[in-house]
Amino acid sequence: MNILLWVVYPYLSIAILVGGLIWRHRYDKFGWTTRSSQLYESTVLRWGSPLFHFGVLMVLIGHIGGLLVPKAWTEAVGVTEHTYHLMAVFIGTVAGLCTLIGLGILIARRRLTGPVFAATTRNDKAMYVVLAGVIVLGLLATVRANVLGDGYDYRETVSPWFRSLFYLSPDPDVMAGVPVGFQIHILAAFALFAFWPFTRLVHAFSAPVGYATRPYVVYRSRDERPGLRPARPGWEGPPRLPNPRRNRSRSRR
């Protein structure tokens, strides 16, 4: 069971993530978008979206630092375990709450605003459920272990195991002693990774690389130009065309 959960399952999720991104970019380039609903409603979106994206960015930075940076490196630069623990718990909790509150605002907006809800697909609903589940499980695990409990240093177990996935030599026995809350959070996160390429979250892998080299957008002026007839007032009808019969009769005379 440990091999299935902590070796097979993570590699399967990563393979689906990479393969799904390649497939989506190859066969669904025009669908590689957030499908923004700002056109339907922008007031609530203006509050929920920045809060959610700020929280996600902070959570991502915290996870990168905690999972990919070895504990010996932070101690080598003078950051003690106690200091790192306080910073991680405080910043992580604030970032998680910002993400959860922002996501709650976005979900409420999508459900309560008629046009936005009409544009919501089943895929969007499933994505919101999985994403909210990962965030809530992470917050619960952090609060239960580090606020209500005696604390847990995941950098001694989860971090080495996560890095070993990239070394192609994962040790599933390391994860056996990890608290259940963290285990469920990790399993849910890998489920989100596998689901990611097939949702609107795929826009997170977009980067404006071609922005600096793309051609300029040409705007043509509609101002009055010399030699052109000025615009007619609204009550003036269309110009009268000459009557060809009248011209013929005059020419015969």
PyRosetta script that sets phi, psi and omega in degrees:
from pyrosetta import init, pose_from_sequence

init()
pose = pose_from_sequence("MNILLWVVYPYLSIAILVGGLIWRHRYDKFGWTTRSSQLYESTVLRWGSPLFHFGVLMVLIGHIGGLLVPKAWTEAVGVTEHTYHLMAVFIGTVAGLCTLIGLGILIARRRLTGPVFAATTRNDKAMYVVLAGVIVLGLLATVRANVLGDGYDYRETVSPWFRSLFYLSPDPDVMAGVPVGFQIHILAAFALFAFWPFTRLVHAFSAPVGYATRPYVVYRSRDERPGLRPARPGWEGPPRLPNPRRNRSRSRR")
pose.set_psi(1, -39.3)
pose.set_omega(1, 178.1)
pose.set_phi(2, -62.9)
pose.set_psi(2, -40.4)
pose.set_omega(2, 178.6)
pose.set_phi(3, -65.4)
pose.set_psi(3, -38.8)
pose.set_omega(3, -179.6)
pose.set_phi(4, -66.6)
pose.set_psi(4, -42.2)
pose.set_omega(4, -175.8)
pose.set_phi(5, -79.0)
pose.set_psi(5, -38.4)
pose.set_omega(5, -169.2)
pose.set_phi(6, -112.4)
pose.set_psi(6, 5.5)
pose.set_omega(6, 174.1)
pose.set_phi(7, -129.1)
pose.set_psi(7, -59.7)
pose.set_omega(7, -176.3)
pose.set_phi(8, -67.4)
pose.set_psi(8, -50.3)
pose.set_omega(8, -175.9)
pose.set_phi(9, -61.5)
pose.set_psi(9, -46.2)
pose.set_omega(9, 178.1)
pose.set_phi(10, -62.3)
pose.set_psi(10, -43.4)
pose.set_omega(10, -179.9)
pose.set_phi(11, -67.0)
pose.set_psi(11, -35.1)
pose.set_omega(11, 176.7)
pose.set_phi(12, -64.8)
pose.set_psi(12, -41.8)
pose.set_omega(12, 178.7)
pose.set_phi(13, -64.5)
pose.set_psi(13, -42.5)
pose.set_omega(13, 179.7)
pose.set_phi(14, -66.0)
pose.set_psi(14, -39.4)
pose.set_omega(14, 178.7)
pose.set_phi(15, -63.7)
pose.set_psi(15, -41.3)
pose.set_omega(15, 177.9)
pose.set_phi(16, -66.6)
pose.set_psi(16, -38.3)
pose.set_omega(16, 178.5)
pose.set_phi(17, -61.3)
pose.set_psi(17, -51.7)
pose.set_omega(17, -177.9)
pose.set_phi(18, -67.1)
pose.set_psi(18, -47.2)
pose.set_omega(18, 179.8)
pose.set_phi(19, -64.2)
pose.set_psi(19, -38.0)
pose.set_omega(19, 178.6)
pose.set_phi(20, -65.9)
pose.set_psi(20, -38.7)
pose.set_omega(20, 177.8)
pose.set_phi(21, -65.2)
pose.set_psi(21, -41.2)
pose.set_omega(21, 178.7)
pose.set_phi(22, -65.4)
pose.set_psi(22, -44.5)
pose.set_omega(22, 179.5)
pose.set_phi(23, -63.1)
pose.set_psi(23, -43.6)
pose.set_omega(23, -177.8)
pose.set_phi(24, -64.4)
pose.set_psi(24, -40.9)
pose.set_omega(24, -179.5)
pose.set_phi(25, -70.7)
pose.set_psi(25, -29.3)
pose.set_omega(25, -177.1)
pose.set_phi(26, -81.8)
pose.set_psi(26, -39.8)
pose.set_omega(26, -171.4)
pose.set_phi(27, -114.1)
pose.set_psi(27, -5.4)
pose.set_omega(27, -177.7)
pose.set_phi(28, -143.3)
pose.set_psi(28, 52.2)
pose.set_omega(28, -178.4)
pose.set_phi(29, -64.4)
pose.set_psi(29, -38.7)
pose.set_omega(29, -178.6)
pose.set_phi(30, -73.9)
pose.set_psi(30, -15.9)
pose.set_omega(30, 175.5)
pose.set_phi(31, -92.5)
pose.set_psi(31, -0.8)
pose.set_omega(31, 179.9)
pose.set_phi(32, -78.9)
pose.set_psi(32, 77.7)
pose.set_omega(32, -174.0)
pose.set_phi(33, -157.3)
pose.set_psi(33, 165.1)
pose.set_omega(33, 177.8)
pose.set_phi(34, -80.3)
pose.set_psi(34, -12.6)
pose.set_omega(34, -173.1)
pose.set_phi(35, 51.4)
pose.set_psi(35, 57.9)
pose.set_omega(35, -174.4)
pose.set_phi(36, -58.1)
pose.set_psi(36, 141.3)
pose.set_omega(36, 177.4)
pose.set_phi(37, -109.0)
pose.set_psi(37, 21.8)
pose.set_omega(37, -179.2)
pose.set_phi(38, -63.3)
pose.set_psi(38, -27.0)
pose.set_omega(38, 179.6)
pose.set_phi(39, -63.5)
pose.set_psi(39, -31.2)
pose.set_omega(39, -177.9)
pose.set_phi(40, -83.6)
pose.set_psi(40, -35.4)
pose.set_omega(40, -177.4)
pose.set_phi(41, -159.4)
pose.set_psi(41, 132.6)
pose.set_omega(41, -176.4)
pose.set_phi(42, -126.5)
pose.set_psi(42, -17.5)
pose.set_omega(42, -175.8)
pose.set_phi(43, -67.7)
pose.set_psi(43, -53.7)
pose.set_omega(43, 179.3)
pose.set_phi(44, -69.1)
pose.set_psi(44, -36.1)
pose.set_omega(44, 179.2)
pose.set_phi(45, -61.3)
pose.set_psi(45, -32.0)
pose.set_omega(45, -179.5)
pose.set_phi(46, -65.8)
pose.set_psi(46, -22.9)
pose.set_omega(46, 177.6)
pose.set_phi(47, -94.8)
pose.set_psi(47, -45.0)
pose.set_omega(47, -173.9)
pose.set_phi(48, -72.7)
pose.set_psi(48, -41.4)
pose.set_omega(48, -175.3)
pose.set_phi(49, -65.0)
pose.set_psi(49, -50.5)
pose.set_omega(49, 178.3)
pose.set_phi(50, -61.6)
pose.set_psi(50, -38.3)
pose.set_omega(50, -180.0)
pose.set_phi(51, -64.1)
pose.set_psi(51, -43.5)
pose.set_omega(51, 180.0)
pose.set_phi(52, -65.7)
pose.set_psi(52, -46.9)
pose.set_omega(52, -177.0)
pose.set_phi(53, -68.5)
pose.set_psi(53, -35.0)
pose.set_omega(53, 175.7)
pose.set_phi(54, -63.8)
pose.set_psi(54, -45.6)
pose.set_omega(54, 179.2)
pose.set_phi(55, -63.5)
pose.set_psi(55, -42.1)
pose.set_omega(55, 179.3)
pose.set_phi(56, -63.5)
pose.set_psi(56, -40.7)
pose.set_omega(56, 179.6)
pose.set_phi(57, -63.1)
pose.set_psi(57, -43.5)
pose.set_omega(57, 178.9)
pose.set_phi(58, -66.7)
pose.set_psi(58, -40.0)
pose.set_omega(58, 177.1)
pose.set_phi(59, -62.9)
pose.set_psi(59, -41.6)
pose.set_omega(59, 179.7)
pose.set_phi(60, -63.9)
pose.set_psi(60, -43.8)
pose.set_omega(60, 178.5)
pose.set_phi(61, -62.9)
pose.set_psi(61, -41.8)
pose.set_omega(61, 179.1)
pose.set_phi(62, -64.3)
pose.set_psi(62, -40.3)
pose.set_omega(62, 179.3)
pose.set_phi(63, -68.8)
pose.set_psi(63, -38.9)
pose.set_omega(63, 177.8)
pose.set_phi(64, -62.8)
pose.set_psi(64, -43.8)
pose.set_omega(64, 179.2)
pose.set_phi(65, -66.8)
pose.set_psi(65, -38.5)
pose.set_omega(65, -176.8)
pose.set_phi(66, -79.3)
pose.set_psi(66, -31.5)
pose.set_omega(66, -175.6)
pose.set_phi(67, -93.5)
pose.set_psi(67, -36.5)
pose.set_omega(67, -173.9)
pose.set_phi(68, -96.7)
pose.set_psi(68, -24.8)
pose.set_omega(68, -180.0)
pose.set_phi(69, -91.9)
pose.set_psi(69, 118.0)
pose.set_omega(69, -179.4)
pose.set_phi(70, -62.6)
pose.set_psi(70, 152.4)
pose.set_omega(70, -179.2)
pose.set_phi(71, -62.6)
pose.set_psi(71, -34.4)
pose.set_omega(71, -179.3)
pose.set_phi(72, -65.4)
pose.set_psi(72, -28.6)
pose.set_omega(72, -179.5)
pose.set_phi(73, -70.6)
pose.set_psi(73, -42.9)
pose.set_omega(73, 179.4)
pose.set_phi(74, -68.3)
pose.set_psi(74, -36.6)
pose.set_omega(74, 177.3)
pose.set_phi(75, -69.1)
pose.set_psi(75, -29.3)
pose.set_omega(75, 179.7)
pose.set_phi(76, -68.5)
pose.set_psi(76, -27.4)
pose.set_omega(76, 179.4)
pose.set_phi(77, -95.1)
pose.set_psi(77, 7.8)
pose.set_omega(77, 173.7)
pose.set_phi(78, 98.5)
pose.set_psi(78, 7.5)
pose.set_omega(78, 178.7)
pose.set_phi(79, -91.5)
pose.set_psi(79, 109.4)
pose.set_omega(79, -178.9)
pose.set_phi(80, -74.3)
pose.set_psi(80, 165.9)
pose.set_omega(80, 179.4)
pose.set_phi(81, -64.3)
pose.set_psi(81, -38.2)
pose.set_omega(81, 179.7)
pose.set_phi(82, -64.2)
pose.set_psi(82, -44.5)
pose.set_omega(82, 179.4)
pose.set_phi(83, -64.1)
pose.set_psi(83, -44.7)
pose.set_omega(83, 179.4)
pose.set_phi(84, -63.5)
pose.set_psi(84, -38.6)
pose.set_omega(84, -179.3)
pose.set_phi(85, -63.8)
pose.set_psi(85, -44.9)
pose.set_omega(85, 179.6)
pose.set_phi(86, -64.1)
pose.set_psi(86, -44.2)
pose.set_omega(86, 180.0)
pose.set_phi(87, -63.9)
pose.set_psi(87, -42.9)
pose.set_omega(87, -177.5)
pose.set_phi(88, -65.9)
pose.set_psi(88, -42.6)
pose.set_omega(88, -178.3)
pose.set_phi(89, -67.9)
pose.set_psi(89, -45.6)
pose.set_omega(89, -176.7)
pose.set_phi(90, -67.9)
pose.set_psi(90, -55.0)
pose.set_omega(90, -177.6)
pose.set_phi(91, -65.5)
pose.set_psi(91, -40.1)
pose.set_omega(91, 179.8)
pose.set_phi(92, -64.4)
pose.set_psi(92, -39.5)
pose.set_omega(92, 179.1)
pose.set_phi(93, -67.2)
pose.set_psi(93, -43.4)
pose.set_omega(93, 178.6)
pose.set_phi(94, -63.4)
pose.set_psi(94, -44.6)
pose.set_omega(94, 179.7)
pose.set_phi(95, -64.4)
pose.set_psi(95, -40.8)
pose.set_omega(95, 178.7)
pose.set_phi(96, -65.0)
pose.set_psi(96, -40.1)
pose.set_omega(96, 178.0)
pose.set_phi(97, -66.7)
pose.set_psi(97, -40.2)
pose.set_omega(97, 177.2)
pose.set_phi(98, -61.7)
pose.set_psi(98, -43.0)
pose.set_omega(98, 179.1)
pose.set_phi(99, -63.8)
pose.set_psi(99, -44.1)
pose.set_omega(99, -177.7)
pose.set_phi(100, -67.7)
pose.set_psi(100, -42.0)
pose.set_omega(100, 179.2)
pose.set_phi(101, -65.8)
pose.set_psi(101, -45.1)
pose.set_omega(101, 178.2)
pose.set_phi(102, -61.5)
pose.set_psi(102, -41.2)
pose.set_omega(102, 178.1)
pose.set_phi(103, -65.9)
pose.set_psi(103, -37.8)
pose.set_omega(103, 176.9)
pose.set_phi(104, -62.6)
pose.set_psi(104, -40.0)
pose.set_omega(104, 177.3)
pose.set_phi(105, -64.0)
pose.set_psi(105, -42.8)
pose.set_omega(105, -179.6)
pose.set_phi(106, -66.4)
pose.set_psi(106, -39.4)
pose.set_omega(106, 179.0)
pose.set_phi(107, -67.5)
pose.set_psi(107, -43.5)
pose.set_omega(107, 178.4)
pose.set_phi(108, -62.6)
pose.set_psi(108, -41.2)
pose.set_omega(108, 177.8)
pose.set_phi(109, -62.3)
pose.set_psi(109, -43.0)
pose.set_omega(109, -178.4)
pose.set_phi(110, -67.6)
pose.set_psi(110, -30.4)
pose.set_omega(110, -178.9)
pose.set_phi(111, -85.0)
pose.set_psi(111, -34.7)
pose.set_omega(111, -172.8)
pose.set_phi(112, -94.2)
pose.set_psi(112, -16.7)
pose.set_omega(112, 178.5)
pose.set_phi(113, -95.2)
pose.set_psi(113, 116.3)
pose.set_omega(113, -172.3)
pose.set_phi(114, -54.0)
pose.set_psi(114, -56.2)
pose.set_omega(114, -179.0)
pose.set_phi(115, -61.8)
pose.set_psi(115, -35.5)
pose.set_omega(115, 179.1)
pose.set_phi(116, -68.7)
pose.set_psi(116, -41.0)
pose.set_omega(116, 178.7)
pose.set_phi(117, -66.3)
pose.set_psi(117, -35.6)
pose.set_omega(117, 178.7)
pose.set_phi(118, -66.3)
pose.set_psi(118, -28.6)
pose.set_omega(118, 179.8)
pose.set_phi(119, -88.4)
pose.set_psi(119, 1.3)
pose.set_omega(119, -179.3)
pose.set_phi(120, -86.4)
pose.set_psi(120, 127.1)
pose.set_omega(120, -179.2)
pose.set_phi(121, -95.4)
pose.set_psi(121, 171.0)
pose.set_omega(121, 175.4)
pose.set_phi(122, -63.9)
pose.set_psi(122, -34.0)
pose.set_omega(122, 176.3)
pose.set_phi(123, -61.5)
pose.set_psi(123, -41.1)
pose.set_omega(123, 178.1)
pose.set_phi(124, -63.2)
pose.set_psi(124, -42.9)
pose.set_omega(124, -179.7)
pose.set_phi(125, -63.1)
pose.set_psi(125, -44.2)
pose.set_omega(125, 178.0)
pose.set_phi(126, -63.6)
pose.set_psi(126, -38.9)
pose.set_omega(126, 179.1)
pose.set_phi(127, -62.9)
pose.set_psi(127, -42.3)
pose.set_omega(127, 179.2)
pose.set_phi(128, -64.5)
pose.set_psi(128, -37.9)
pose.set_omega(128, 179.4)
pose.set_phi(129, -64.9)
pose.set_psi(129, -47.1)
pose.set_omega(129, -178.9)
pose.set_phi(130, -66.3)
pose.set_psi(130, -44.4)
pose.set_omega(130, -178.8)
pose.set_phi(131, -63.9)
pose.set_psi(131, -45.4)
pose.set_omega(131, 178.5)
pose.set_phi(132, -64.0)
pose.set_psi(132, -37.1)
pose.set_omega(132, 178.5)
pose.set_phi(133, -62.7)
pose.set_psi(133, -42.4)
pose.set_omega(133, 178.8)
pose.set_phi(134, -63.1)
pose.set_psi(134, -43.2)
pose.set_omega(134, -178.7)
pose.set_phi(135, -66.1)
pose.set_psi(135, -45.9)
pose.set_omega(135, -178.6)
pose.set_phi(136, -64.8)
pose.set_psi(136, -43.0)
pose.set_omega(136, 179.4)
pose.set_phi(137, -63.2)
pose.set_psi(137, -39.2)
pose.set_omega(137, 177.8)
pose.set_phi(138, -65.2)
pose.set_psi(138, -42.5)
pose.set_omega(138, 177.7)
pose.set_phi(139, -64.3)
pose.set_psi(139, -44.0)
pose.set_omega(139, -179.9)
pose.set_phi(140, -62.6)
pose.set_psi(140, -43.0)
pose.set_omega(140, -180.0)
pose.set_phi(141, -64.1)
pose.set_psi(141, -40.6)
pose.set_omega(141, -179.6)
pose.set_phi(142, -68.0)
pose.set_psi(142, -46.6)
pose.set_omega(142, -178.6)
pose.set_phi(143, -66.4)
pose.set_psi(143, -42.4)
pose.set_omega(143, -177.5)
pose.set_phi(144, -66.4)
pose.set_psi(144, -38.8)
pose.set_omega(144, -176.0)
pose.set_phi(145, -84.5)
pose.set_psi(145, -39.2)
pose.set_omega(145, -170.4)
pose.set_phi(146, -105.9)
pose.set_psi(146, -19.1)
pose.set_omega(146, 179.5)
pose.set_phi(147, -104.3)
pose.set_psi(147, -51.3)
pose.set_omega(147, -179.9)
pose.set_phi(148, -86.3)
pose.set_psi(148, -23.9)
pose.set_omega(148, -178.9)
pose.set_phi(149, -103.1)
pose.set_psi(149, -164.5)
pose.set_omega(149, -178.2)
pose.set_phi(150, -86.0)
pose.set_psi(150, -2.7)
pose.set_omega(150, -179.5)
pose.set_phi(151, 100.7)
pose.set_psi(151, 149.9)
pose.set_omega(151, 178.2)
pose.set_phi(152, -142.7)
pose.set_psi(152, 127.6)
pose.set_omega(152, -179.1)
pose.set_phi(153, -95.4)
pose.set_psi(153, 94.6)
pose.set_omega(153, -177.7)
pose.set_phi(154, -72.2)
pose.set_psi(154, -12.9)
pose.set_omega(154, -179.6)
pose.set_phi(155, -72.6)
pose.set_psi(155, -10.0)
pose.set_omega(155, 176.8)
pose.set_phi(156, -94.2)
pose.set_psi(156, -12.3)
pose.set_omega(156, -178.5)
pose.set_phi(157, -128.8)
pose.set_psi(157, -62.5)
pose.set_omega(157, -175.2)
pose.set_phi(158, -65.8)
pose.set_psi(158, -43.5)
pose.set_omega(158, -177.4)
pose.set_phi(159, -62.8)
pose.set_psi(159, -49.8)
pose.set_omega(159, 176.7)
pose.set_phi(160, -60.6)
pose.set_psi(160, -38.4)
pose.set_omega(160, 177.7)
pose.set_phi(161, -64.0)
pose.set_psi(161, -42.8)
pose.set_omega(161, -179.0)
pose.set_phi(162, -64.2)
pose.set_psi(162, -42.8)
pose.set_omega(162, 178.2)
pose.set_phi(163, -67.1)
pose.set_psi(163, -31.9)
pose.set_omega(163, -179.5)
pose.set_phi(164, -67.4)
pose.set_psi(164, -20.6)
pose.set_omega(164, 175.5)
pose.set_phi(165, -62.3)
pose.set_psi(165, -36.3)
pose.set_omega(165, -180.0)
pose.set_phi(166, -79.9)
pose.set_psi(166, -19.8)
pose.set_omega(166, 174.6)
pose.set_phi(167, -83.2)
pose.set_psi(167, -5.9)
pose.set_omega(167, -177.3)
pose.set_phi(168, 62.4)
pose.set_psi(168, 31.8)
pose.set_omega(168, 176.6)
pose.set_phi(169, -142.8)
pose.set_psi(169, 59.7)
pose.set_omega(169, -177.8)
pose.set_phi(170, -71.4)
pose.set_psi(170, 144.4)
pose.set_omega(170, 178.2)
pose.set_phi(171, -110.2)
pose.set_psi(171, 100.8)
pose.set_omega(171, -176.6)
pose.set_phi(172, -68.2)
pose.set_psi(172, -22.3)
pose.set_omega(172, -178.7)
pose.set_phi(173, -67.3)
pose.set_psi(173, -23.0)
pose.set_omega(173, 179.6)
pose.set_phi(174, -65.1)
pose.set_psi(174, -35.4)
pose.set_omega(174, -176.8)
pose.set_phi(175, -80.0)
pose.set_psi(175, -7.7)
pose.set_omega(175, -177.9)
pose.set_phi(176, -65.9)
pose.set_psi(176, -32.1)
pose.set_omega(176, -178.0)
pose.set_phi(177, -94.4)
pose.set_psi(177, 5.1)
pose.set_omega(177, 179.5)
pose.set_phi(178, -74.8)
pose.set_psi(178, 139.4)
pose.set_omega(178, 177.5)
pose.set_phi(179, -53.7)
pose.set_psi(179, 148.8)
pose.set_omega(179, -174.9)
pose.set_phi(180, -61.1)
pose.set_psi(180, -37.0)
pose.set_omega(180, -179.7)
pose.set_phi(181, -59.1)
pose.set_psi(181, -43.3)
pose.set_omega(181, 178.4)
pose.set_phi(182, -69.4)
pose.set_psi(182, -36.8)
pose.set_omega(182, 179.0)
pose.set_phi(183, -62.1)
pose.set_psi(183, -46.4)
pose.set_omega(183, 179.6)
pose.set_phi(184, -63.9)
pose.set_psi(184, -40.3)
pose.set_omega(184, 178.3)
pose.set_phi(185, -61.3)
pose.set_psi(185, -41.9)
pose.set_omega(185, -179.7)
pose.set_phi(186, -66.8)
pose.set_psi(186, -43.2)
pose.set_omega(186, 178.8)
pose.set_phi(187, -62.8)
pose.set_psi(187, -40.9)
pose.set_omega(187, 178.0)
pose.set_phi(188, -66.5)
pose.set_psi(188, -36.0)
pose.set_omega(188, 179.2)
pose.set_phi(189, -65.0)
pose.set_psi(189, -40.5)
pose.set_omega(189, 178.5)
pose.set_phi(190, -69.9)
pose.set_psi(190, -30.6)
pose.set_omega(190, 173.3)
pose.set_phi(191, -64.3)
pose.set_psi(191, -39.0)
pose.set_omega(191, 176.6)
pose.set_phi(192, -65.0)
pose.set_psi(192, -38.9)
pose.set_omega(192, 177.8)
pose.set_phi(193, -60.6)
pose.set_psi(193, -41.4)
pose.set_omega(193, -179.9)
pose.set_phi(194, -68.9)
pose.set_psi(194, -31.5)
pose.set_omega(194, -178.1)
pose.set_phi(195, -83.7)
pose.set_psi(195, -20.7)
pose.set_omega(195, -170.7)
pose.set_phi(196, -53.9)
pose.set_psi(196, -50.6)
pose.set_omega(196, -173.3)
pose.set_phi(197, -64.2)
pose.set_psi(197, -17.4)
pose.set_omega(197, -173.9)
pose.set_phi(198, -102.1)
pose.set_psi(198, 14.4)
pose.set_omega(198, -179.3)
pose.set_phi(199, -125.2)
pose.set_psi(199, 179.1)
pose.set_omega(199, 177.2)
pose.set_phi(200, -70.4)
pose.set_psi(200, -11.1)
pose.set_omega(200, 177.2)
pose.set_phi(201, -66.8)
pose.set_psi(201, -9.7)
pose.set_omega(201, -178.6)
pose.set_phi(202, -61.6)
pose.set_psi(202, -21.1)
pose.set_omega(202, -179.2)
pose.set_phi(203, -65.4)
pose.set_psi(203, -14.2)
pose.set_omega(203, 178.3)
pose.set_phi(204, -66.4)
pose.set_psi(204, -20.7)
pose.set_omega(204, 179.1)
pose.set_phi(205, -94.0)
pose.set_psi(205, 11.4)
pose.set_omega(205, 177.7)
pose.set_phi(206, -92.0)
pose.set_psi(206, 145.5)
pose.set_omega(206, 177.7)
pose.set_phi(207, -140.9)
pose.set_psi(207, 135.5)
pose.set_omega(207, -178.8)
pose.set_phi(208, -75.6)
pose.set_psi(208, 61.3)
pose.set_omega(208, -176.8)
pose.set_phi(209, -67.8)
pose.set_psi(209, -40.8)
pose.set_omega(209, -177.1)
pose.set_phi(210, -85.8)
pose.set_psi(210, 8.3)
pose.set_omega(210, -176.7)
pose.set_phi(211, -64.0)
pose.set_psi(211, -39.7)
pose.set_omega(211, -175.2)
pose.set_phi(212, -74.4)
pose.set_psi(212, -21.8)
pose.set_omega(212, -175.5)
pose.set_phi(213, -108.8)
pose.set_psi(213, -4.6)
pose.set_omega(213, -177.8)
pose.set_phi(214, -73.4)
pose.set_psi(214, 154.1)
pose.set_omega(214, -177.4)
pose.set_phi(215, -68.8)
pose.set_psi(215, 159.0)
pose.set_omega(215, 179.5)
pose.set_phi(216, -70.4)
pose.set_psi(216, 151.6)
pose.set_omega(216, 174.3)
pose.set_phi(217, -86.3)
pose.set_psi(217, 127.0)
pose.set_omega(217, -176.3)
pose.set_phi(218, -91.1)
pose.set_psi(218, 123.9)
pose.set_omega(218, 175.5)
pose.set_phi(219, -110.4)
pose.set_psi(219, 128.0)
pose.set_omega(219, 179.5)
pose.set_phi(220, -101.9)
pose.set_psi(220, 132.9)
pose.set_omega(220, -178.3)
pose.set_phi(221, -75.1)
pose.set_psi(221, 144.9)
pose.set_omega(221, 175.7)
pose.set_phi(222, -111.5)
pose.set_psi(222, 17.1)
pose.set_omega(222, 178.4)
pose.set_phi(223, -69.7)
pose.set_psi(223, 164.5)
pose.set_omega(223, 178.8)
pose.set_phi(224, -68.6)
pose.set_psi(224, 140.8)
pose.set_omega(224, 179.8)
pose.set_phi(225, -118.5)
pose.set_psi(225, 152.0)
pose.set_omega(225, 178.5)
pose.set_phi(226, -62.2)
pose.set_psi(226, 138.5)
pose.set_omega(226, 177.6)
pose.set_phi(227, 91.6)
pose.set_psi(227, -9.7)
pose.set_omega(227, 179.4)
pose.set_phi(228, -98.5)
pose.set_psi(228, 146.5)
pose.set_omega(228, 179.5)
pose.set_phi(229, -67.9)
pose.set_psi(229, 131.6)
pose.set_omega(229, 179.5)
pose.set_phi(230, -62.1)
pose.set_psi(230, 157.1)
pose.set_omega(230, -178.9)
pose.set_phi(231, -62.7)
pose.set_psi(231, 141.8)
pose.set_omega(231, -179.3)
pose.set_phi(232, -81.5)
pose.set_psi(232, 149.0)
pose.set_omega(232, 173.7)
pose.set_phi(233, -66.6)
pose.set_psi(233, 165.1)
pose.set_omega(233, -174.1)
pose.set_phi(234, -64.3)
pose.set_psi(234, -27.5)
pose.set_omega(234, -177.0)
pose.set_phi(235, -87.4)
pose.set_psi(235, -7.5)
pose.set_omega(235, -179.5)
pose.set_phi(236, -82.0)
pose.set_psi(236, 129.9)
pose.set_omega(236, -178.1)
pose.set_phi(237, -76.0)
pose.set_psi(237, 179.6)
pose.set_omega(237, 179.1)
pose.set_phi(238, -68.3)
pose.set_psi(238, 156.3)
pose.set_omega(238, -179.7)
pose.set_phi(239, -64.7)
pose.set_psi(239, 146.0)
pose.set_omega(239, -179.5)
pose.set_phi(240, -81.9)
pose.set_psi(240, 134.9)
pose.set_omega(240, 178.3)
pose.set_phi(241, -90.2)
pose.set_psi(241, 147.0)
pose.set_omega(241, 179.5)
pose.set_phi(242, -66.7)
pose.set_psi(242, 145.1)
pose.set_omega(242, 179.3)
pose.set_phi(243, -84.2)
pose.set_psi(243, 116.6)
pose.set_omega(243, -177.1)
pose.set_phi(244, -65.3)
pose.set_psi(244, -32.2)
pose.set_omega(244, 179.5)
pose.set_phi(245, -65.4)
pose.set_psi(245, -41.5)
pose.set_omega(245, 179.3)
pose.set_phi(246, -63.0)
pose.set_psi(246, -39.7)
pose.set_omega(246, 179.1)
pose.set_phi(247, -66.1)
pose.set_psi(247, -37.2)
pose.set_omega(247, 179.2)
pose.set_phi(248, -65.7)
pose.set_psi(248, -41.8)
pose.set_omega(248, -178.6)
pose.set_phi(249, -65.2)
pose.set_psi(249, -37.1)
pose.set_omega(249, 179.0)
pose.set_phi(250, -67.9)
pose.set_psi(250, -36.5)
pose.set_omega(250, -179.3)
pose.set_phi(251, -69.5)
pose.set_psi(251, -31.6)
pose.set_omega(251, 178.3)
pose.set_phi(252, -69.8)
pose.set_psi(252, -36.8)
pose.set_omega(252, 177.9)
pose.set_phi(253, -68.3)
pose.dump_pdb("model.pdb")
